[in-house]
Amino acid sequence: MIVKLISVSGLLAVLLRAAILCFLTIAVGGIVFLLLVARPKHLQQETWLRPAARLIRLSALGLAFSQLLFVLTNTLVLTATTNLSVGQSLGANYVLAAALAMSAGLTLFFWPGGLRDANLSCLIPAGVMIAALVMTSHAASRMQDRFALCAITTVHYVVTAAWIGGLPFLLLVLKNINDLDVVAGISRRFSKLAQVSVTALFLAGIGMSLKYVGSWDAIYGTSYGAMVMTKLIFFGCLLLLGTANFFLVRAMGSHLSDADTKVSLLRFAEVELGIGITVILTAASLTSQPPGVDLPQDRATLHEIVTRYALRMPQFSSPDSKELSESATEVGRSAKADGRKLPPAFVPGDPGLGVDTPADMAWSEYNHTWAGVQVLAIGVFALLSRTRYFKWAKAWPLLFLGLAVFVFLRSDPENWPVGPRGFWGSFAAPDVLQHRVAVILVIAFAIFQWRVETRKVQSRFAALVFPAVCALGGIVLLTHSHGFNNVKQSLLIELSHTPLAICAVIAGWSRWLEIRLPQSNPTRRYLAWVWPMCFILIGLILLNYHEADKPLLAVIPRAGMHASVSAQPWDLRLRQ
């Protein structure tokens, strides 16, 4: 059990950190909203105040619970991989920080009056929660400029909470208050607060990037730099949405009777919140990686990146499954059956070492190529369906069926129908079971979305399933755990996955806006073309996916042929 926990501890740490950041942002943002944006006369609007206070309290409770899980997980991993006892581990800095955050969170949850009479004293537990988070940040671990970096990090957390954390409460105001004068006043004050927050966030981001990234080559040569650039792209998206909201808020003063303006503001705020949470999750992924400035070695050079992703013919030929090396799971099972001991892994919790041969890489590239073909077809058909000349193209969701069949056949080559393990026996492996379940979900999703596109299902909620799945899929790609066995090779693969995640998130939220905006808003017409183009880009990126700097067909071992692999040193990497 402990070994399995250690093996997923990286991903679990990212997810728990993400939960802590999200709960903190909403709890602190709600307090700032009540104190600075909602004036006293508006606090009497029970229709929005009661759920607002409940959201702050539940977020504070969620923060306390997430911190508890974070302490338990880290302590178990620490005691299992070192000689430290539980008592010694509990004296670590992360335990003290979690204790402060839990105390502050529980204080807000049990606040007298349920926070409906929020006052300045609420800022005390809010400040304690932020201070606890700063204690476990990169800033607190630096030997130089620690105080300045902690101050910048604190500003970063505060303004993020004021802007992104305040959005759920602005949504509550827009949904529950019908008086457009009140809505306009609150919206203008929040707009001013957001402008100040954006400016402070931009300046704090520059300061942190100078200290943590350090140089231009670290931006594209390290995972930390790549994730910083991802945050910057999403920050640009937020600025576009914020600009749209700014003009909508200003327009509310000239024609308050126009209810569509209020609805448009509500829809843009929904997407702004969704992308804002995505940025927070990206930040959680950043905390799991060392800053780029601390990795002067093993950086990917610009030449290596260009060489790896130079345009060349996709991999349309696949090696035979018999040429593939054994997975780490199979290696461990064989060693156990033979009574052999495997050498310890470099990373605690890894199941063992496997070899990624040229055949393994060619198999992976072939899979990505045909997945790219199918996603590209989905994007093209979806684009054609936006016009009135290709009504038959509305069947584009059924193309996901082909993707499901392909994943079923190719995702697990050691299992039926490709490998030696039988159909029922394959379900005993947890990772294979997950792939099988994913195939079933893709099939169900394809049929469901086809019914939505052809208006056989006309529920507005049903139409939102597709954009939600796209946005969630992008988030999953962004928050995956990063490899430590071969930093450079992991980065080179990640440089193709990150654009996929960005396109998926943009596709999801652009489709969301297309559905949710009022018919009178002209932006809907442009958004109808954005998300299909994102799918086309995803398909093209997959078509140009490479795991080697040269075509692999010439170096794959064949029966009766000599394998010329001396031209490139193939890396030992974990195959799970």
Secondary structure by P-SEA (a helix, b strand, c coil): caaaaaaaaaaaaaaaaaaaaaaaaaaaaaaaaaccccccccccccccaaaaaaaaaaaaaaaaaaaaaaaaaaaaaaaaaccccaaaaaacaaaaaaaaaaaaaaaaaacccccccccccaaaaaaaaaaaaaaaccccccccaaaaaaaaaaaaaaaaaacccaaaaaaaaaaccccaaaaaaaaaaaaaaaaaaaaaaaaaaaaaaaaaccccccccccaaaaaaaaaaaaaaaaaaaaaaaaaaaaacccccccaaaaaaaaaaaaaaaaaaaaaaaaaaaaaacccccccccccccaaaaaaaaccccccccccccccccccaaaaaaaaaaacccccccccccccbbbbbcaaaaaaaaaaaaaaaaaaaaaaaaaaaacccccccccccccaaaaaaaaaaaccccccccccccccccccccaaaaaaaaaaaaaaaaaaaaaaaaacccccccccaaaaaaaaaaaaaaaacccccccaaaaaaaaaaaaaaaaaaaaaaaaaaaaacccccccaaaaaaacaaaaaaaaaaaaaacccccccccccccccccccccccccccccccc
